[in-house]
Amino acid sequence: MVCCFLVLILSNITSSAQITFRNPVIPGFHPDPSVCRVGDDYYLVTSTFEYFPGVPVFHSKDLVNWDQIGHCLTRDSQLPLQKCRASGGIYAPTIRYHDGLFYMVTTNVSGGGNFFVTAKNPAGEWSEPLWVNQGGIDPTIFWDEDGKVYFMSNGHQYSDGKYVEGIVISEIDLKTGKRITEPIPVWHGTGGRYPEAPHIYMKDGYYYLLIAEGGTEYGHGVTVARSKSVYGPYEAAPVNPILTHFKNKTQTSPIQGTGHADLIQAHDGSWWAVFLAFRPQNGSHHLTGRETYLAPVSWPKDGWPIVNNDGSVAIEMNCPTLPLKPFAVKPVRDEFSTVVPGFEWNYLRNPSMENYLFDAKNGKLILKGTGLTLNDTDSPTFLGRRQEHINFSATTSLEFQPAKTNEEAGITALMNNGYHFDIVKSKGILVLRYQLGSITHIAKEVALNTDKVQLRIEGSDKYYTFSYSINGLSFVILGKADTNLISTETAGGFTGVYLGMFASGNGVKCNTPAIFDWFEYKGI
């Protein structure tokens, strides 16, 4: 019996020792990843939709550990999001590096279409947009060996009104963004719906075209084709799809919806894929959004790329990696000790900055509510960060004593303007409120005459739990709600849950400032 017990312990130790990294490598709502390399430095960007600033930029030395260094789109002139719908705004970006300059190509589906910005330093500042008159979404850019530059996207609307599905390509002038040639359709994929997310790579004399198919849902996957000419015809790989979890063997995997990949050759010669996927919870629902994952790629000379040998991936990976170079662990509590928010924070659409005061001297965030609410397709006074874990707690300390009943402030778990859970402090009361599509439900009201209170939202697989404390020691539970009520499968869209602070006058400008002393996020 003792012997068996020792064998079990040794087996577990051996198994644990084989784990080299864990997915997702960038947790929380970070979809549509694209990556480039400069020497032994790696840079990655993801989509942001209606959130501002747009397109976060991450840096890594090993492809496993990532540290956010900035955003590509930090100015209203780069990122007009006024009144854009939920899951509108910025779609899938591509990042590339060429001749000392970084290029980020993306689509603002709510205004302007496809464009690119440039920077010598990926941490910013980035240039004003150069717009590309080519329709579709998910654009990418490719430099050929002869110096020509090509722009690819998913679909195109021609001047005569004809719309072409599939992947189209045109030659462009990088100095002006203007097309030199008409967009030409080159591949429609292998038959899956929504062929999109094109990236092109030159290897062994072939142009390899990587795309996603099946829609960014449970049937998502990645396919590849190749040609001797950039314009095709493209031959589909016999091993397609090279990445997917829609097969029988992965139907119970904790990772689903794998797709929208980008490939990178590391400085040691190895190949890797970054891609999106999501983690279901509470059945078939997901709330943390589509996240960024990593897997090794085998790509023999004159052969086809295969992700992780069989096209599937795991939470715990046991493959060789580059020498790991982790970053320092960031504190769980933001004391608001800087004059600008940290990179993890976002606003809804283009914020009116006069409603936000970062009082670094006193360590306070002061929010001034407007007539807008979290239900509006606009920019209410809101500052939030992504939910990165299925199990977590988010707590904030609020000082707020409104003079009028319309004034409110609090903490929210927000999927979009139609689906969110709020703990609301207003005049004399604390309210637990649910917004579920067209239904507004008051789950609990308690009398609260103090001006200071701590508010907490905790998450688990099946429930959000809402509580408050007036002494900072013991918390009183206001209620619980099923997580699936605000999941992507319920609320729709392409984002994930944000946890944030807000203030509102409910139709009228709020005269009472909401003072937040700190915000603490702990993931489990």
Secondary structure, DSSP 8 states (H G I E B T S, - for coil): -HHHHHHHHHHHHHHHHT--EES-SB-SS--S-EEEEETTEEEEE---BTEESEEEEEEESSSSS-EEEEEEE-STTT---TT--TT-SB---EEEEETTEEEEEEEETTTTEEEEEEESSTTS-----EE----SEEEEEEE-TTS-EEEEEEEEE-TTS-EEEEEEEEEB-TTT--BSS--EEEE-TTS-SS-EEEEEEEETTEEEEEEEES-SSTT-EEEEEEESSTT---EE-TT--SEES-SGGGTT-S-EEEEEEEEEE-TTS-EEEEEEEE--BTTTB--S-SEEEEEEEE--TTS--EETTTS---SEE-S--S---------SEE---SSS--TT-BEESS--GGGEEEETTTTEEEE--BS--TTSSS--EEEEEE---SSEEEEEEEE---SSTT-EEEEEEEEETTEEEEEEEETTEEEEEEEETTEEEEEEEEE---SEEEEEEEE-SSEEEEEEESSSS--EEEEEEEGGGGSHHHH-SS---EEEEEEE-TTS---S-EEEEEEEEEE-
